[in-house]
Amino acid sequence: MTVPALHDDAFLHLVRVDIDPAHEAAFNRWYQEEHFPDLAACPGWTPLQRFVCLGEGPRYAALYKVEGPWAFETPQFLKVKGFGRFEPFVKNFTRLQLKHLP
């Protein structure tokens, strides 16, 4: 099976993190009320859903549809990327970029 390259096609972007338990409630509020809407306002970004992991690995996951690698370079995205004031409390950050098989 050949795995397609990303090129400029849309793909799913999965971000997983752990957060210091002392900041967990505030982080979840910020993510849902501020970060998701901020990313939704960025060209090429569609926030889809957040998840909590039931198994191993980072506890929280967020799934986005990204229209292409160019979406990581827009001024709007560069302004809101990352974890803002929660950056010092985020651990085990991982991301995965996924493309549908034909």
N, CA, C and O atoms as a GROMACS GRO file, in nm:
protein
  408
    1MET      N    1   0.086  -0.118   0.000
    1MET     CA    2   0.000   0.000   0.000
    1MET      C    3   0.089   0.123   0.000
    1MET      O    4   0.184   0.132   0.078
    2THR      N    5   0.060   0.217  -0.086
    2THR     CA    6   0.133   0.344  -0.094
    2THR      C    7   0.060   0.448  -0.011
    2THR      O    8  -0.061   0.466  -0.025
    3VAL      N    9   0.133   0.517   0.074
    3VAL     CA   10   0.074   0.623   0.156
    3VAL      C   11   0.091   0.754   0.083
    3VAL      O   12   0.203   0.790   0.045
    4PRO      N   13  -0.019   0.829   0.061
    4PRO     CA   14  -0.009   0.954  -0.015
    4PRO      C   15   0.066   1.062   0.063
    4PRO      O   16   0.061   1.067   0.186
    5ALA      N   17   0.138   1.147  -0.010
    5ALA     CA   18   0.206   1.262   0.050
    5ALA      C   19   0.105   1.371   0.081
    5ALA      O   20  -0.003   1.375   0.022
    6LEU      N   21   0.140   1.460   0.174
    6LEU     CA   22   0.048   1.567   0.212
    6LEU      C   23   0.034   1.673   0.103
    6LEU      O   24  -0.078   1.713   0.071
    7HIS      N   25   0.142   1.718   0.046
    7HIS     CA   26   0.141   1.827  -0.051
    7HIS      C   27   0.056   1.942   0.002
    7HIS      O   28   0.071   1.983   0.117
    8ASP      N   29  -0.033   1.993  -0.081
    8ASP     CA   30  -0.118   2.104  -0.037
    8ASP      C   31  -0.260   2.058  -0.009
    8ASP      O   32  -0.350   2.141   0.003
    9ASP      N   33  -0.281   1.928   0.002
    9ASP     CA   34  -0.414   1.876   0.029
    9ASP      C   35  -0.451   1.892   0.176
    9ASP      O   36  -0.364   1.904   0.263
   10ALA      N   37  -0.580   1.892   0.202
   10ALA     CA   38  -0.629   1.899   0.340
   10ALA      C   39  -0.592   1.771   0.415
   10ALA      O   40  -0.575   1.665   0.355
   11PHE      N   41  -0.578   1.784   0.546
   11PHE     CA   42  -0.546   1.670   0.631
   11PHE      C   43  -0.604   1.694   0.770
   11PHE      O   44  -0.646   1.805   0.803
   12LEU      N   45  -0.606   1.588   0.850
   12LEU     CA   46  -0.648   1.600   0.989
   12LEU      C   47  -0.523   1.621   1.074
   12LEU      O   48  -0.418   1.560   1.050
   13HIS      N   49  -0.535   1.706   1.172
   13HIS     CA   50  -0.424   1.741   1.261
   13HIS      C   51  -0.470   1.709   1.403
   13HIS      O   52  -0.565   1.768   1.454
   14LEU      N   53  -0.403   1.614   1.466
   14LEU     CA   54  -0.439   1.569   1.601
   14LEU      C   55  -0.330   1.614   1.698
   14LEU      O   56  -0.213   1.583   1.680
   15VAL      N   57  -0.371   1.686   1.800
   15VAL     CA   58  -0.279   1.735   1.904
   15VAL      C   59  -0.315   1.666   2.035
   15VAL      O   60  -0.433   1.659   2.071
   16ARG      N   61  -0.214   1.614   2.106
   16ARG     CA   62  -0.237   1.551   2.236
   16ARG      C   63  -0.145   1.614   2.339
   16ARG      O   64  -0.028   1.642   2.311
   17VAL      N   65  -0.198   1.635   2.460
   17VAL     CA   66  -0.120   1.696   2.568
   17VAL      C   67  -0.168   1.646   2.703
   17VAL      O   68  -0.280   1.596   2.719
   18ASP      N   69  -0.080   1.660   2.800
   18ASP     CA   70  -0.115   1.652   2.942
   18ASP      C   71  -0.106   1.793   2.997
   18ASP      O   72  -0.031   1.876   2.946
   19ILE      N   73  -0.182   1.820   3.102
   19ILE     CA   74  -0.180   1.951   3.166
   19ILE      C   75  -0.165   1.930   3.316
   19ILE      O   76  -0.222   1.836   3.372
   20ASP      N   77  -0.089   2.015   3.380
   20ASP     CA   78  -0.074   2.010   3.525
   20ASP      C   79  -0.213   2.009   3.588
   20ASP      O   80  -0.294   2.098   3.559
   21PRO      N   81  -0.244   1.911   3.674
   21PRO     CA   82  -0.378   1.901   3.733
   21PRO      C   83  -0.425   2.029   3.803
   21PRO      O   84  -0.545   2.056   3.808
   22ALA      N   85  -0.333   2.108   3.857
   22ALA     CA   86  -0.372   2.232   3.925
   22ALA      C   87  -0.431   2.334   3.827
   22ALA      O   88  -0.498   2.428   3.869
   23HIS      N   89  -0.407   2.316   3.698
   23HIS     CA   90  -0.453   2.411   3.596
   23HIS      C   91  -0.553   2.348   3.498
   23HIS      O   92  -0.593   2.411   3.400
   24GLU      N   93  -0.593   2.226   3.526
   24GLU     CA   94  -0.674   2.150   3.432
   24GLU      C   95  -0.810   2.215   3.401
   24GLU      O   96  -0.845   2.228   3.283
   25ALA      N   97  -0.884   2.256   3.500
   25ALA     CA   98  -1.017   2.316   3.477
   25ALA      C   99  -1.005   2.445   3.396
   25ALA      O  100  -1.082   2.467   3.302
   26ALA      N  101  -0.911   2.530   3.433
   26ALA     CA  102  -0.893   2.657   3.362
   26ALA      C  103  -0.846   2.632   3.218
   26ALA      O  104  -0.890   2.700   3.126
   27PHE      N  105  -0.758   2.535   3.200
   27PHE     CA  106  -0.709   2.499   3.066
   27PHE      C  107  -0.824   2.451   2.977
   27PHE      O  108  -0.835   2.493   2.862
   28ASN      N  109  -0.909   2.365   3.030
   28ASN     CA  110  -1.020   2.314   2.952
   28ASN      C  111  -1.119   2.425   2.915
   28ASN      O  112  -1.171   2.426   2.803
   29ARG      N  113  -1.144   2.516   3.005
   29ARG     CA  114  -1.230   2.631   2.974
   29ARG      C  115  -1.167   2.716   2.864
   29ARG      O  116  -1.232   2.750   2.765
   30TRP      N  117  -1.038   2.750   2.881
   30TRP     CA  118  -0.967   2.831   2.782
   30TRP      C  119  -0.968   2.763   2.645
   30TRP      O  120  -0.993   2.828   2.544
   31TYR      N  121  -0.942   2.633   2.643
   31TYR     CA  122  -0.936   2.562   2.515
   31TYR      C  123  -1.069   2.570   2.442
   31TYR      O  124  -1.074   2.598   2.323
   32GLN      N  125  -1.177   2.546   2.515
   32GLN     CA  126  -1.309   2.543   2.453
   32GLN      C  127  -1.362   2.682   2.421
   32GLN      O  128  -1.421   2.704   2.315
   33GLU      N  129  -1.341   2.776   2.512
   33GLU     CA  130  -1.402   2.910   2.497
   33GLU      C  131  -1.316   3.010   2.420
   33GLU      O  132  -1.368   3.105   2.363
   34GLU      N  133  -1.183   2.989   2.419
   34GLU     CA  134  -1.094   3.084   2.353
   34GLU      C  135  -1.015   3.022   2.238
   34GLU      O  136  -1.018   3.071   2.125
   35HIS      N  137  -0.943   2.913   2.268
   35HIS     CA  138  -0.849   2.859   2.170
   35HIS      C  139  -0.920   2.802   2.047
   35HIS      O  140  -0.881   2.832   1.934
   36PHE      N  141  -1.022   2.720   2.065
   36PHE     CA  142  -1.096   2.666   1.951
   36PHE      C  143  -1.154   2.779   1.864
   36PHE      O  144  -1.135   2.776   1.743
   37PRO      N  145  -1.223   2.879   1.923
   37PRO     CA  146  -1.273   2.990   1.840
   37PRO      C  147  -1.161   3.069   1.772
   37PRO      O  148  -1.176   3.111   1.658
   38ASP      N  149  -1.049   3.090   1.842
   38ASP     CA  150  -0.936   3.161   1.780
   38ASP      C  151  -0.885   3.085   1.658
   38ASP      O  152  -0.858   3.145   1.554
   39LEU      N  153  -0.871   2.953   1.670
   39LEU     CA  154  -0.824   2.875   1.556
   39LEU      C  155  -0.928   2.869   1.445
   39LEU      O  156  -0.892   2.868   1.327
   40ALA      N  157  -1.056   2.867   1.479
   40ALA     CA  158  -1.161   2.866   1.378
   40ALA      C  159  -1.159   2.993   1.294
   40ALA      O  160  -1.203   2.992   1.179
   41ALA      N  161  -1.107   3.102   1.351
   41ALA     CA  162  -1.098   3.229   1.278
   41ALA      C  163  -0.976   3.235   1.187
   41ALA      O  164  -0.961   3.330   1.110
   42CYS      N  165  -0.888   3.136   1.195
   42CYS     CA  166  -0.768   3.133   1.111
   42CYS      C  167  -0.799   3.071   0.976
   42CYS      O  168  -0.866   2.968   0.969
   43PRO      N  169  -0.751   3.132   0.868
   43PRO     CA  170  -0.771   3.072   0.736
   43PRO      C  171  -0.714   2.930   0.731
   43PRO      O  172  -0.601   2.905   0.773
   44GLY      N  173  -0.795   2.837   0.679
   44GLY     CA  174  -0.749   2.700   0.661
   44GLY      C  175  -0.765   2.609   0.781
   44GLY      O  176  -0.729   2.492   0.774
   45TRP      N  177  -0.819   2.659   0.890
   45TRP     CA  178  -0.834   2.578   1.013
   45TRP      C  179  -0.982   2.558   1.046
   45TRP      O  180  -1.060   2.653   1.046
   46THR      N  181  -1.018   2.433   1.075
   46THR     CA  182  -1.151   2.400   1.124
   46THR      C  183  -1.135   2.313   1.248
   46THR      O  184  -1.102   2.195   1.235
   47PRO      N  185  -1.157   2.368   1.368
   47PRO     CA  186  -1.156   2.284   1.487
   47PRO      C  187  -1.273   2.186   1.482
   47PRO      O  188  -1.386   2.228   1.455
   48LEU      N  189  -1.249   2.060   1.506
   48LEU     CA  190  -1.354   1.961   1.496
   48LEU      C  191  -1.406   1.917   1.633
   48LEU      O  192  -1.525   1.927   1.661
   49GLN      N  193  -1.316   1.866   1.718
   49GLN     CA  194  -1.363   1.812   1.846
   49GLN      C  195  -1.246   1.791   1.940
   49GLN      O  196  -1.131   1.775   1.896
   50ARG      N  197  -1.276   1.790   2.070
   50ARG     CA  198  -1.177   1.755   2.172
   50ARG      C  199  -1.215   1.620   2.232
   50ARG      O  200  -1.331   1.580   2.231
   51PHE      N  201  -1.112   1.552   2.283
   51PHE     CA  202  -1.130   1.418   2.340
   51PHE      C  203  -1.050   1.405   2.468
   51PHE      O  204  -0.956   1.480   2.491
   52VAL      N  205  -1.089   1.308   2.549
   52VAL     CA  206  -1.007   1.267   2.662
   52VAL      C  207  -0.969   1.121   2.636
   52VAL      O  208  -1.052   1.040   2.596
   53CYS      N  209  -0.842   1.090   2.659
   53CYS     CA  210  -0.789   0.957   2.632
   53CYS      C  211  -0.830   0.860   2.741
   53CYS      O  212  -0.822   0.892   2.860
   54LEU      N  213  -0.873   0.742   2.702
   54LEU     CA  214  -0.912   0.639   2.798
   54LEU      C  215  -0.799   0.541   2.823
   54LEU      O  216  -0.808   0.458   2.913
   55GLY      N  217  -0.693   0.551   2.745
   55GLY     CA  218  -0.581   0.458   2.759
   55GLY      C  219  -0.453   0.531   2.789
   55GLY      O  220  -0.452   0.633   2.859
   56GLU      N  221  -0.344   0.479   2.736
   56GLU     CA  222  -0.212   0.537   2.760
   56GLU      C  223  -0.189   0.660   2.673
   56GLU      O  224  -0.258   0.682   2.574
   57GLY      N  225  -0.091   0.738   2.713
   57GLY     CA  226  -0.054   0.857   2.636
   57GLY      C  227  -0.114   0.982   2.697
   57GLY      O  228  -0.182   0.976   2.799
   58PRO      N  229  -0.088   1.095   2.634
   58PRO     CA  230  -0.140   1.222   2.687
   58PRO      C  231  -0.292   1.218   2.704
   58PRO      O  232  -0.363   1.157   2.624
   59ARG      N  233  -0.341   1.283   2.808
   59ARG     CA  234  -0.482   1.276   2.848
   59ARG      C  235  -0.577   1.344   2.751
   59ARG      O  236  -0.684   1.291   2.722
   60TYR      N  237  -0.540   1.462   2.699
   60TYR     CA  238  -0.630   1.540   2.616
   60TYR      C  239  -0.587   1.537   2.470
   60TYR      O  240  -0.468   1.535   2.439
   61ALA      N  241  -0.687   1.537   2.380
   61ALA     CA  242  -0.661   1.540   2.237
   61ALA      C  243  -0.758   1.640   2.173
   61ALA      O  244  -0.871   1.655   2.216
   62ALA      N  245  -0.710   1.706   2.069
   62ALA     CA  246  -0.794   1.796   1.990
   62ALA      C  247  -0.771   1.763   1.844
   62ALA      O  248  -0.658   1.742   1.800
   63LEU      N  249  -0.880   1.758   1.768
   63LEU     CA  250  -0.874   1.723   1.627
   63LEU      C  251  -0.918   1.842   1.543
   63LEU      O  252  -1.019   1.907   1.571
   64TYR      N  253  -0.839   1.870   1.439
   64TYR     CA  254  -0.866   1.982   1.349
   64TYR      C  255  -0.859   1.933   1.205
   64TYR      O  256  -0.789   1.837   1.175
   65LYS      N  257  -0.932   1.999   1.118
   65LYS     CA  258  -0.913   1.982   0.974
   65LYS      C  259  -0.830   2.102   0.929
   65LYS      O  260  -0.866   2.217   0.957
   66VAL      N  261  -0.721   2.075   0.859
   66VAL     CA  262  -0.632   2.180   0.811
   66VAL      C  263  -0.629   2.170   0.658
   66VAL      O  264  -0.608   2.062   0.603
   67GLU      N  265  -0.649   2.281   0.591
   67GLU     CA  266  -0.662   2.281   0.445
   67GLU      C  267  -0.532   2.261   0.371
   67GLU      O  268  -0.533   2.234   0.251
   68GLY      N  269  -0.419   2.274   0.439
   68GLY     CA  270  -0.289   2.250   0.377
   68GLY      C  271  -0.179   2.306   0.465
   68GLY      O  272  -0.208   2.381   0.559
   69PRO      N  273  -0.055   2.272   0.438
   69PRO     CA  274   0.056   2.320   0.519
   69PRO      C  275   0.065   2.472   0.526
   69PRO      O  276   0.118   2.526   0.624
   70TRP      N  277   0.015   2.541   0.425
   70TRP     CA  278   0.016   2.688   0.424
   70TRP      C  279  -0.059   2.746   0.543
   70TRP      O  280  -0.030   2.858   0.585
   71ALA      N  281  -0.155   2.672   0.599
   71ALA     CA  282  -0.236   2.723   0.710
   71ALA      C  283  -0.153   2.747   0.836
   71ALA      O  284  -0.194   2.823   0.923
   72PHE      N  285  -0.036   2.682   0.846
   72PHE     CA  286   0.053   2.702   0.961
   72PHE      C  287   0.134   2.832   0.949
   72PHE      O  288   0.203   2.870   1.044
   73GLU      N  289   0.127   2.898   0.836
   73GLU     CA  290   0.211   3.015   0.811
   73GLU      C  291   0.133   3.146   0.804
   73GLU      O  292   0.193   3.251   0.782
   74THR      N  293   0.002   3.142   0.824
   74THR     CA  294  -0.076   3.266   0.815
   74THR      C  295  -0.051   3.354   0.937
   74THR      O  296  -0.023   3.301   1.045
   75PRO      N  297  -0.060   3.485   0.924
   75PRO     CA  298  -0.041   3.574   1.038
   75PRO      C  299  -0.142   3.545   1.151
   75PRO      O  300  -0.108   3.556   1.269
   76GLN      N  301  -0.263   3.508   1.114
   76GLN     CA  302  -0.365   3.479   1.214
   76GLN      C  303  -0.326   3.358   1.299
   76GLN      O  304  -0.339   3.360   1.421
   77PHE      N  305  -0.277   3.252   1.233
   77PHE     CA  306  -0.237   3.132   1.306
   77PHE      C  307  -0.115   3.160   1.393
   77PHE      O  308  -0.110   3.120   1.509
   78LEU      N  309  -0.017   3.228   1.337
   78LEU     CA  310   0.105   3.256   1.414
   78LEU      C  311   0.075   3.335   1.541
   78LEU      O  312   0.147   3.324   1.640
   79LYS      N  313  -0.031   3.413   1.538
   79LYS     CA  314  -0.070   3.492   1.656
   79LYS      C  315  -0.132   3.406   1.766
   79LYS      O  316  -0.118   3.438   1.884
   80VAL      N  317  -0.202   3.297   1.730
   80VAL     CA  318  -0.277   3.220   1.831
   80VAL      C  319  -0.222   3.079   1.856
   80VAL      O  320  -0.275   3.007   1.941
   81LYS      N  321  -0.119   3.039   1.783
   81LYS     CA  322  -0.068   2.903   1.799
   81LYS      C  323  -0.010   2.882   1.940
   81LYS      O  324   0.028   2.977   2.008
   82GLY      N  325  -0.005   2.758   1.980
   82GLY     CA  326   0.050   2.724   2.110
   82GLY      C  327  -0.055   2.722   2.219
   82GLY      O  328  -0.175   2.716   2.191
   83PHE      N  329  -0.009   2.727   2.342
   83PHE     CA  330  -0.098   2.710   2.456
   83PHE      C  331  -0.107   2.833   2.544
   83PHE      O  332  -0.149   2.825   2.660
   84GLY      N  333  -0.068   2.946   2.490
   84GLY     CA  334  -0.085   3.073   2.561
   84GLY      C  335  -0.030   3.069   2.702
   84GLY      O  336   0.081   3.021   2.727
   85ARG      N  337  -0.109   3.121   2.794
   85ARG     CA  338  -0.065   3.129   2.935
   85ARG      C  339  -0.047   2.992   3.000
   85ARG      O  340   0.010   2.982   3.109
   86PHE      N  341  -0.094   2.885   2.934
   86PHE     CA  342  -0.081   2.750   2.990
   86PHE      C  343   0.045   2.678   2.943
   86PHE      O  344   0.071   2.566   2.986
   87GLU      N  345   0.122   2.742   2.857
   87GLU     CA  346   0.244   2.681   2.802
   87GLU      C  347   0.333   2.617   2.909
   87GLU      O  348   0.380   2.505   2.890
   88PRO      N  349   0.357   2.686   3.024
   88PRO     CA  350   0.445   2.625   3.124
   88PRO      C  351   0.388   2.500   3.190
   88PRO      O  352   0.461   2.424   3.254
   89PHE      N  353   0.257   2.478   3.176
   89PHE     CA  354   0.190   2.368   3.245
   89PHE      C  355   0.156   2.251   3.153
   89PHE      O  356   0.103   2.150   3.199
   90VAL      N  357   0.185   2.265   3.025
   90VAL     CA  358   0.158   2.159   2.927
   90VAL      C  359   0.279   2.067   2.919
   90VAL      O  360   0.393   2.112   2.914
   91LYS      N  361   0.251   1.937   2.918
   91LYS     CA  362   0.357   1.836   2.907
   91LYS      C  363   0.316   1.732   2.803
   91LYS      O  364   0.199   1.721   2.768
   92ASN      N  365   0.412   1.656   2.756
   92ASN     CA  366   0.388   1.543   2.667
   92ASN      C  367   0.312   1.581   2.539
   92ASN      O  368   0.225   1.507   2.493
   93PHE      N  369   0.346   1.696   2.483
   93PHE     CA  370   0.284   1.743   2.360
   93PHE      C  371   0.322   1.650   2.244
   93PHE      O  372   0.440   1.623   2.221
   94THR      N  373   0.223   1.603   2.173
   94THR     CA  374   0.246   1.526   2.051
   94THR      C  375   0.145   1.574   1.946
   94THR      O  376   0.038   1.625   1.979
   95ARG      N  377   0.182   1.557   1.821
   95ARG     CA  378   0.086   1.587   1.715
   95ARG      C  379   0.104   1.485   1.604
   95ARG      O  380   0.212   1.430   1.583
   96LEU      N  381  -0.004   1.463   1.536
   96LEU     CA  382  -0.010   1.367   1.428
   96LEU      C  383  -0.086   1.431   1.314
   96LEU      O  384  -0.190   1.493   1.336
   97GLN      N  385  -0.036   1.416   1.193
   97GLN     CA  386  -0.109   1.468   1.077
   97GLN      C  387  -0.151   1.348   0.994
   97GLN      O  388  -0.068   1.264   0.957
   98LEU      N  389  -0.279   1.341   0.965
   98LEU     CA  390  -0.338   1.223   0.903
   98LEU      C  391  -0.408   1.261   0.773
   98LEU      O  392  -0.472   1.366   0.763
   99LYS      N  393  -0.396   1.175   0.675
   99LYS     CA  394  -0.461   1.195   0.546
   99LYS      C  395  -0.544   1.070   0.517
   99LYS      O  396  -0.500   0.958   0.542
  100HIS      N  397  -0.665   1.090   0.464
  100HIS     CA  398  -0.750   0.978   0.426
  100HIS      C  399  -0.682   0.896   0.317
  100HIS      O  400  -0.623   0.951   0.224
  101LEU      N  401  -0.691   0.765   0.328
  101LEU     CA  402  -0.642   0.679   0.221
  101LEU      C  403  -0.743   0.683   0.106
  101LEU      O  404  -0.863   0.695   0.128
  102PRO      N  405  -0.693   0.673  -0.015
  102PRO     CA  406  -0.785   0.674  -0.132
  102PRO      C  407  -0.871   0.549  -0.135
  102PRO      O  408  -0.953   0.533  -0.225
   0.00000   0.00000   0.00000
